[in-house]
Amino acid sequence: MISGGKPLGFPLYITGSCLNALGANAKKNEIIVGSKKYLAQKKIKLKDLNILCKTDELDKQILVKVRSTGKLLKANIDLNKDKACIELLEDEYGISPGQACVFYSKNKLGYKVLGGGWLSLIHISEPTRLLSIGCGGVWVKKKRGGGGGGGG
């Protein structure tokens, strides 16, 4: 089972092509998969914010880091009480709900932590396939335009 906080980018090799897990729907017993390009994130939503600065410091472009091992990314932030919408100005791969995101600014003295929060939602753009895993095996079907494949 895939749960919050665990990366969803592991590859699946089905019908001769490599697909990456992009998300899951436990209620429907489905895994949403697509090519690597769909792992790229530009918009993320955060919850449970902890702001350590004056909010006007977040009105300009800031730096964010997703995961402690992530790289610093230029971003814009839109605050709404204890939630935020982050627009990344460059693609980031391998992020998923449950991970931490920290905000920074930079000046001549170095980096200043402005605050942070927890990823609550990521945007998946147009996955190509849907996997449905059941007792009868794995079924792969096209997400758009019909067609399909079978499993056992």
C-alpha positions in Angstrom: 0.0 0.0 0.0 1.2 3.5 -0.8 0.7 6.0 2.0 1.4 9.7 2.6 5.0 10.7 3.0 6.4 7.9 0.9 7.7 8.8 -2.6 5.4 7.6 -5.4 8.1 7.6 -8.1 8.9 3.9 -8.3 9.0 2.5 -11.9 6.6 -0.1 -13.2 7.4 -2.0 -16.4 4.2 -3.0 -18.2 3.5 -3.7 -21.8 7.1 -2.8 -22.8 7.1 0.8 -21.4 8.3 2.2 -18.1 5.6 3.8 -16.0 6.0 5.6 -12.7 3.5 5.6 -9.8 2.1 9.1 -9.5 -0.6 8.5 -6.9 -3.0 6.0 -5.4 -6.7 5.7 -4.6 -7.1 3.2 -1.8 -10.9 3.3 -2.0 -10.9 2.2 -5.6 -7.8 0.0 -5.2 -6.0 1.9 -8.0 -2.6 3.2 -8.6 -2.3 6.2 -11.0 0.8 5.8 -13.3 2.4 7.8 -16.1 5.7 8.6 -17.7 8.5 10.4 -15.8 7.4 13.8 -17.1 4.3 13.6 -14.9 6.4 13.4 -11.8 7.5 17.0 -12.2 5.8 19.3 -9.8 5.3 23.1 -10.1 2.4 23.6 -7.7 2.1 22.2 -4.2 -0.2 22.9 -1.3 0.9 23.0 2.4 -1.0 22.7 5.7 0.0 23.1 9.3 2.2 26.1 8.6 4.7 27.5 11.1 5.6 31.1 10.1 8.7 32.5 11.7 8.8 35.9 10.0 6.6 38.9 9.2 4.2 37.8 6.5 5.2 40.6 4.2 8.6 38.8 3.9 6.7 36.1 2.0 5.2 38.5 -0.5 8.3 38.4 -2.7 10.0 35.5 -4.3 11.5 33.1 -1.7 13.4 29.8 -1.7 11.9 26.6 -0.6 13.3 23.2 0.1 11.2 20.0 0.0 12.7 17.2 2.2 15.9 17.8 4.1 17.9 16.5 1.2 16.2 18.6 -1.5 17.7 21.5 -3.3 16.7 25.1 -2.8 14.1 26.1 -5.4 12.8 29.6 -6.3 9.2 29.9 -5.5 6.2 32.2 -4.9 3.9 31.6 -1.9 0.2 32.5 -1.4 -0.8 32.3 2.3 -4.2 31.5 3.5 -4.3 31.3 7.4 -2.5 28.0 8.2 -2.4 26.8 4.6 -0.3 27.9 1.6 -0.1 27.4 -2.1 3.4 27.2 -3.5 4.3 27.9 -7.1 7.7 26.4 -7.8 9.6 28.3 -10.5 11.4 25.2 -11.7 10.4 21.5 -11.8 10.9 19.3 -8.8 10.6 15.5 -8.9 9.8 12.9 -6.3 7.8 14.9 -3.9 4.6 13.6 -2.2 2.1 14.5 0.5 3.4 14.2 4.0 6.8 15.6 3.3 8.1 18.8 4.9 8.7 22.1 3.0 10.8 24.9 4.5 10.8 28.5 3.3 14.1 30.6 3.2 15.3 34.0 2.2 18.9 34.8 1.3 21.0 38.0 2.0 24.7 38.8 2.3 24.9 37.0 5.7 23.4 33.7 4.4 20.1 32.0 4.6 17.2 32.8 7.0 14.5 30.3 7.8 11.1 32.0 7.3 8.9 29.1 8.2 7.5 25.9 6.7 4.7 23.4 6.6 3.7 19.9 5.4 2.7 18.9 1.9 -1.0 18.1 1.7 -1.6 18.0 -2.0 0.4 17.8 -5.2 -0.9 18.4 -8.7 -0.7 15.4 -11.2 -1.2 16.6 -14.7 -2.9 14.1 -17.1 -1.6 10.6 -16.1 -1.6 8.3 -19.0 -2.8 5.1 -17.4 -4.6 3.7 -14.4 -3.7 0.4 -12.7 -6.4 -1.5 -10.9 -5.1 -4.2 -8.6 -7.4 -6.9 -7.5 -7.6 -10.6 -6.8 -7.6 -11.3 -10.5 -4.3 -9.7 -11.1 -3.3 -6.3 -12.4 -5.3 -4.5 -15.0 -3.9 -1.6 -17.1 -6.2 0.7 -18.9 -5.8 4.0 -20.7 -6.9 6.9 -18.6 -8.1 8.9 -21.7 -9.4 7.8 -25.0 -10.5 4.3 -24.2 -8.4 1.3 -25.2 -7.0 -1.0 -22.6 -5.0 -3.9 -21.7 -5.6 -6.9 -19.7 -4.2 -8.7 -16.7 -4.8 -12.1 -15.4 
